[in-house]
Amino acid sequence: MKDKEKKQVYEGLITESFPNAMFRVRLDNGNVILGYISGKIRQSFIRILPGDRVKIEVSPYDSTKGRIIYRFRNKDSNDKDND
């Protein structure tokens, strides 16, 4: 791939959920963009909720939208079973 075609990968926090698997994502650098889930996440039935940390891929052509490619595991999700 050429340099201008490479996608940039950021980490961020889901702040808001919209219909049709769209999310408002606040990136670690402070920018807020609209994210949609990738096909692999959709195939695997991975649920993404507000408050989740995600890895998002942004095209250099449109920096206002990005594809969510990974959801990080929550640290406190395993602690709920021990209560």
C-alpha positions, 0 to 999 in steps of 0.5 A: 500500500502507498503511504497515503492509503495507510489507515491510522489506528487509535484507541478511544472510549465509547461515549454514546450508542446510536442505532444501526451499530454506530457509536460516538468515540472519544479518542485518546488525543481528544478528538470525537468521531463516529465509529461503526463496527467491522464485519468480524466484530459483527460476525462474532456477536461482540457487544459494544456498550458505552464505556468500553475501550476500543481500537478504531481504524481511521481513513486518511480521506475522512477523519470524522468516521472510523471502523471499530476493529477491537474491543478491549476486555473490561477489568471489572467484568470478571469481578462481578461473578465473585460478589 
